[in-house]
Amino acid sequence: QVQLVESGGGLVQPGGSLELSCVASGRIFSICAPGWYRQGPGKQRELVATISNNGSTNYADSVKGRFTMSRDNAKNTIYLQMNSLKPEDTAVYYCNAHRAVSNLDFWGQGTQVTVSS
């Protein structure tokens, strides 16, 4: 059974930083593309960042230059370093593993990030 467990969320002031982590059960990220999504209050879930097996990344325009996604294959873990946080970054952040060949998605339980003074 695939399990994705996020951690690192919390309350931070505008301009602050947080780092999210997502640990996968087994080597799921070697066969599924990992990504981070978020869902703000009253909003639809949106893609934040993805990372390929060779480490190349893609980001939503709203977080480019502020967020950095990385991976540690030895630890079956992905990270999202979030800097210069804004109130509009407030959301539940979800770890995702997408298997394109079967169009399957695996999700973590989510971690709350609140940016407020």
C-alpha positions in Angstrom: 0.0 0.0 0.0 1.4 3.4 -1.0 1.7 5.9 1.8 2.8 9.5 1.5 3.3 11.4 4.7 3.8 15.1 4.7 5.3 17.2 7.5 6.6 20.7 8.1 3.5 22.9 7.8 2.6 25.6 10.3 1.9 29.2 10.9 4.4 31.7 9.6 4.5 35.5 9.2 4.5 37.1 5.7 8.0 37.0 4.3 8.9 33.9 6.3 10.0 30.5 5.3 8.9 26.9 5.7 10.2 23.6 4.4 7.7 20.8 3.7 8.8 17.1 3.5 7.0 14.1 2.1 8.2 10.6 2.9 7.0 7.8 0.7 6.6 4.1 1.6 9.0 2.3 -0.6 10.5 3.6 -3.8 7.2 4.9 -5.2 8.9 8.1 -6.5 11.1 6.0 -8.8 8.0 4.9 -10.8 5.7 7.7 -10.1 6.3 11.4 -10.8 6.3 13.4 -7.5 4.7 16.7 -7.1 3.3 19.2 -4.7 -0.2 20.6 -4.9 -2.2 23.0 -2.7 -5.7 23.9 -2.0 -6.5 27.3 -0.5 -9.8 28.2 1.2 -12.6 28.2 -1.3 -10.3 27.3 -4.1 -9.6 24.3 -6.3 -6.5 22.2 -5.8 -3.7 23.5 -7.9 -0.3 22.2 -9.0 2.6 23.9 -7.2 5.7 22.1 -8.4 7.0 18.9 -10.0 10.4 17.3 -10.3 11.6 14.7 -12.7 14.0 11.8 -12.2 16.9 13.8 -13.3 16.0 16.6 -10.9 14.6 19.1 -13.4 11.7 21.1 -11.8 8.6 23.0 -12.9 6.7 25.6 -10.9 3.5 27.4 -11.0 4.0 31.0 -12.0 2.7 32.2 -8.6 5.6 30.5 -6.8 8.5 30.8 -9.2 11.6 32.3 -7.6 10.2 31.7 -4.1 9.7 27.9 -3.9 12.2 25.2 -4.5 11.4 21.5 -4.9 14.0 18.8 -4.4 14.2 15.1 -3.8 16.4 12.6 -1.9 16.0 9.3 -3.6 17.9 7.4 -0.9 15.4 8.6 1.6 12.3 8.3 -0.6 11.6 11.9 0.3 10.7 15.1 -1.6 10.9 18.6 -0.2 9.4 22.0 -0.8 11.4 24.9 0.4 9.1 27.9 0.6 10.6 31.4 1.0 9.1 34.9 0.9 5.8 33.5 1.9 2.7 35.5 1.2 -0.8 35.4 2.7 -2.1 34.0 -0.6 0.2 30.9 -0.1 -2.1 29.9 2.8 -3.4 26.4 1.9 -3.3 22.8 2.6 -0.3 21.4 0.8 -0.5 17.9 -0.6 2.2 15.5 -1.7 1.4 13.6 -4.9 2.8 10.7 -6.8 1.4 10.3 -10.4 1.8 7.2 -12.5 1.2 8.3 -16.0 1.0 4.9 -17.6 -2.0 4.0 -15.6 -3.2 7.5 -14.8 -3.1 6.8 -11.1 -2.6 9.4 -8.4 -1.5 8.8 -4.8 -2.0 11.5 -2.2 -0.7 12.4 1.2 -3.0 13.5 3.9 -2.0 17.2 3.5 -0.3 19.7 5.8 -1.7 23.1 6.6 0.4 26.2 5.8 -0.9 29.5 7.2 0.8 32.8 6.3 -0.5 35.5 8.6 0.7 38.3 10.8 
